[in-house]
Amino acid sequence: MADISTNLRELSVAFFLISPSKYFPSINPQLFTEFCNKHIENCNIDITHISSNNIKFNSDALAILKNGFNLAVKLRETLGINGIKNIQWVGNLTQSDSPVDLIVNDYKLSLKEESYILENMGLYKLLNIISNSEDHPRGLHVFETFAKRDLFTWYETTRDLLIKLGPSRFIHNGSGYFSEGILKDNKLTLNYNNTSISKINNFSESTYADFKSRTNSKTRERVFSKWIREKISQSPIYVKAKSKCSQAAGDKIVSIYGKYIGSSNIQLLRLFRIHDYTYYYSKTTSTSVQIFQVPTIQDSLNKIIINKFYHSVPDSQLNIITEILNTQNNKTFSFRNELRYSHGQFNGTPEAKLYHERGADLSIMYNVLSR
């Protein structure tokens, strides 16, 4: 299930669409939970899914509720929703590729707040979209694939800095867990909660392959990456090695896929999350409410091309930038894929979250209904 704030954001809109009474500060988590479970199809939550406090909502949650109320009012006004015959919560279907969070009568709604993220897509999906292919399978690792030598150097630099800067024993008390790293007699021991223990002998000569084979996701995320973050992540030597790896991967990707600049294909519509059905993309903040009608694939064909494809590495973070041009209205729109380890350095496959740049105008493809 999604995090608390996401659940509350989506369900708050449904709550106030069903119960359009004036926003009331006395609303509490128990009332909210019982109401949603009773009136919203596919909703079966407990209080912990929408609040960190069983008795009352904190200030952040109340702000989400207020935004939900404002959006519900604007949706009623803009779409003419005068009666709720049926309302479904589908945003909790984690395996779904759909952007839709709520279905209200026949209206499909995608709900956002301050976030500029459109999708958490793997790099494989971005490169398949750009090249109009299915060449890359799920799980494509950006650094192992496009900058292997520099990844090895990044790991070796990390290893040497841990040996040099230590300490020989590292302790981290996380939320509900205990982590310990011990470096003694050239042997590295990573201990997570005394239930998952990894050991690397002759650590000073270990390779990236050794590290991958002799550790697991728990010890990498909860011990090794914590050690990096707390002790060496600000070291200029560490930052330089990480930046060089990011730069090398970006250079390679752009050198291979830059040839698609000027091309067009139907898969580009996936960047805008355009499907074979119409839905409404709604975004609310403390200062504004925006509602867009997202057209279908059929209505969007042959309108866009890849205008630019390049990369940037601010503060060692690899970003892939794809600028799209709508040839009918001559508007451009930039997407930024941030490629990074989301669960600790050197742990798993780096994610490629897709953002639209701040100030980017969604009217390049979406129909503006309210701003």
C-alpha positions, -999 to +999 in steps of 0.1 A: +000+000+000+011+036-007+024+058+021+001+076+046+001+110+028-007+095-006-036+074+009-050+105+027-047+127-003-066+104-026-093+094-001-098+130+011-110+140-023-134+110-024-146+118+012-155+154+003-170+145-030-194+122-012-199+145+018-197+181+003-204+198+037-181+226+046-146+215+057-148+209+094-117+210+117-132+184+141-127+155+116-107+127+132-089+096+119-115+072+132-145+090+116-126+094+083-116+057+082-151+044+090-167+067+065-143+057+037-147+020+043-185+023+043-189+045+012-159+040-011-157+008-032-124-011-029-115+007+003-106-014+033-082+005+055-074+010+091-064+042+108-027+035+105-031+037+067-041+074+068-027+088+100+003+084+123-020+094+153-051+074+162-068+103+179-063+133+157-047+145+124-015+165+127-010+198+109+004+182+077-026+158+075-050+187+080-033+206+052-038+175+029-075+173+040-080+210+032-065+206-002-087+175-008-117+196+001-107+224-022-102+200-051-135+182-045-153+215-047-135+224-079-142+190-095-179+193-087-179+228-103-158+220-133-170+185-142-206+190-131-206+161-106-240+166-090-245+132-075-223+103-066-237+070-079-205+051-075-170+059-063-140+036-065-106+039-051-081+024-075-050+043-065-042+015-040-038-011-067+000-011-066+005-034-096-016-012-119+001+008-147-029+032-147-025+068-136-061+068-122-066+071-085-104+075-083-133+066-105-163+088-097-194+078-116-178+077-151-150+102-144-115+088-140-093+111-118-056+113-113-047+133-082-015+152-073-004+177-048+030+195-047+048+166-064+062+171-099+067+134-103+046+117-131+058+082-128+084+060-111+096+043-143+127+022-147+154+033-171+145+003-193+111+019-200+125+053-208+150+039-233+124+017-249+101+047-253+129+068-269+139+041-293+104+028-299+115-007-290+113-034-264+151-040-264+156-034-227+141-057-201+129-046-166+158-043-142+182-024-164+210-011-142+222+023-155+258+021-140+264-016-146+253-013-182+266+021-192+295+029-169+308-004-155+345+006-152+336+039-133+312+020-111+340-003-101+361+027-093+333+043-073+330+012-052+368+009-047+370+046-037+342+040-012+360+009+002+393+028+006+376+058+023+358+036+048+391+019+057+408+053+060+381+073+078+363+045+095+355+042+123+365+006+128+331+001+144+300+018+131+266+018+149+233+031+136+200+029+155+172+032+130+135+032+135+128-003+148+162-017+139+199-019+149+228-017+125+264-024+131+295-024+109+328-037+121+361-035+102+388-056+119+418-074+106+408-064+071+375-082+075+342-063+071+312-075+090+278-059+084+251-068+110+215-059+107+193-067+138+215-097+145+193-115+119+212-107+087+250-107+087+273-102+058+311-107+058+338-097+033+372-110+040+403-092+027+381-061+024+409-039+012+412-060-020+375-066-025+358-058-058+323-046-067+315-082-076+327-094-042+305-068-025+274-078-045+278-115-039+287-113-002+261-088+010+223-087+008+197-060+004+193-056+042+229-052+050+235-030+020+206-007+028+206-007+066+243-009+073+267-002+044+248+027+029+242+043+064+279+041+070+286+058+037+261+085+043+272+094+078+310+091+074+321+097+038+293+109+016+306+145+019+342+136+011+353+154-021+370+122-031+338+102-028+317+129-045+342+130-074+341+092-079+303+091-079+301+121-102+325+106-127+304+074-128+272+094-134+289+115-161+302+084-179+268+068-178+251+099-191+276+104-219+271+068-230+233+070-230+232+102-249+257+090-275+236+059-282+201+075-280+208+110-292+202+097-328+164+097-320+163+135-318+137+147-343+119+113-344+083+106-334+066+074-322+035+064-304+054+053-273+063+089-266+027+094-254+036+072-224+057+100-211+026+120-207+007+090-194-018+091-222-039+060-226-068+048-247-093+065-224-099+100-212-091+109-176-087+141-156-053+151-141-059+172-111-034+190-090-040+210-059-017+230-036-022+255-008-025+283-034-041+268-065-062+240-080-055+229-116-076+204-136-067+191-170-085+167-194-060+141-207-068+132-243-068+096-256-040+081-277-061+084-308-065+122-302-028+127-297-012+107-325+015+123-347+017+155-327+050+153-309+087+147-316+118+144-295+133+179-296+163+174-273+179+146-254+208+152-230+220+147-195+232+167-165+250+158-133+243+183-105+259+173-072+268+139-086+231+131-094+226+117-130+196+133-147+184+124-183+165+153-199+140+146-227+125+177-243+093+171-264+080+194-291+043+196-300+046+204-338+010+216-339+012+243-312+050+247-312+051+242-274+079+223-257+079+203-225+108+188-206+109+156-186+137+149-161+145+113-152+165+112-119+186+081-118+196+071-083+198+043-057+166+047-038+174+021-011+210+029-003+241+033-023+251+002-043+219-016-033+197-030-061+188-013-094+188+025-094+154+039-100+145+064-128+118+087-114+101+108-141+095+144-133+082+173-153+104+204-149+090+232-127+071+257-148+065+232-176+031+237-191+010+206-194-013+223-219+013+211-245-008+179-245-036+183-219-067+204-222-069+231-195-102+230-176-093+250-145-063+269-132 
